[in-house]
Amino acid sequence: MASSTVVADLGDRPADVRARNRLGGLALMLTSGLSNQLGAAAGAHAFGVVGPIGVVAVRQWIAGLVLLLCARPRLHTLSAKQWRPVIGLAAAWAVMNTTLYVAVDRIGLGLAVTLEFLGPLAVALASSRRLVTVGCAAVIGAAVLALARPQPSTDYVGIASGLAAAGCWASYILLNRTIGQRIPGSLGLAAAVLMSSLAYVPVGVVVLLHHKPTVAAAGYAVAAGLLASVVPIVTDLLALRRVDVHTFGLFMSFQPVLAALVGLVLLGQALDGIHWAAIIAIVAANCAAAFASGRTQSGTPPVRKERHDNHPFG
């Protein structure tokens, strides 16, 4: 009996618990990242029937419905001052998803997500005063020029849509920080998602009336809503209880690579060598910036959050 107690005590050492939590967190982050990109790939299969806007409408509705059923936000408690950033956040999230899916439709999943990723990266670099920031910004600028290099086949509308999604993601981050200061808990985010879902009701109805969805297209659109919104919400919240925000941010750096691989395997969207080099350069620049930021904060204990300001769950 005594020996079994000792074994149990050894098995419950804090180091072992932390290791298990970390591995669990990494598994959850991988699940979130893959689910997000699989959702976008599923949505792409419905573009030919209902278009990117039709898919986004269904995705917004599903996200709003899930939050309404699970979070049950008390919207009547918000003041006029609190509603202003909520409205801005709702607009940013809706436009971000729309422009991202337009970009996916025109230039492919890997390039679209890479361009969108420039939004949070720009916010992170703009808030830094370190010398490494200049180097990261130079690498990113060169990578963007490589992605947008003029060619007869260059789709400038697709590139502009990806960059617009990046700008919306940056706005999302800044507005989310403002909401975090004015509204406790996740009420502000839930209100923004619900507003975005409601705003897409007339848009989605018009699109779906003019483009009759097939059963397959409807299934793909619903899958996009579940995989790109619902699953990341749950897995990110669980992951952030197990790993620190710095680790979470580093893992997010690899989202463009995941997107490119999913696009290649599921959508047949092959990238040339220059595109892969640009994607890897952007990922490396973000890792360098995140690592440098982490080193400056190494003297402080890791902070855990229930929500990550930089991640709009899809």
Secondary structure, 3 states (H helix, E strand, C coil): CHHHHHHHHHHCCHHHHHHHHHHHHHHHHHHHHHHHHHHHHHHHCCHHHHHHHHHHHHHHHHHHHHHHHHCCCCHHHCCHHHHHHHHHHHHHHHHHHHHHHHHHHHHCHHHHHHHHCHHHHHHHHHCCCCHHHHHHHHHHHHHHHHHCCCCCCCCHHHHHHHHHHHHHHHHHHHHHHHHHHHCCCCHHHHHHHHHHHHHHHHHHHHHHHHCCCCHHHHHHHHHHHHHHHHHHHHHHHHHCCCCCHHHHHHHHCCHHHHHHHHHHHHHCCCCCHHHHHHHHHHHHHHHHHHHHHHHHCCCCCCCCCCCCCCCCCC
